[in-house]
Amino acid sequence: MEKSIFKAYDVRGKYPSELNEEAAFKISKALGKYFGSGAKIVIGHDARLSSPTLYRAALKGFRVQGLGDRKNIKKNLNPQPSTLYPAGLITTPMLYFLVNKLGADGGIMVTASHNPKEYNGLKVVGKNAKPISGREILKIMNKEL
């Protein structure tokens, strides 16, 4: 995994040469350990063609760390302990809203925001939807290696 994908504000790179399913899995696995098995994490993705597969890889990384799925977040907003909230196709502002509404410990949005279509990325937030920079994520990853 290239260190160049860890940017000042997020994780971002060309898909699949720089950021791919393996990278999304490894990053979310490290973040799952960082947040802890009792964490409540919201995860969503945008409409880019590569986003659904990166989203599934990120979910898998969190599940490996012991976070279990909460059934259909869009229908039931009652948080439970040790919960992964797979929100599916949502906007980035909706992710921030859900992290706060659910009192979640963090969230990940699979998106490259305004970048061209060949890019994708991960925006990561902690409690109160406070952004976690790509550089901080790299530090978390280095602790896990």
Buried (B, 14 or more C-beta within 10 A) or exposed (E): BEEEBBBEBBBBBBBBEBBBBEBBBBBBBBBBBBBEEEBBBBBBBBEBEBBBBBBBBBBBBBBEBBBEEBEEBEEEEEBEEBBBBBBEEBEBEBBBBBBBEBEBBBBBBBBBBEBEEBBBBBBBBBBEBEEBBBBBBBEBBEEEE
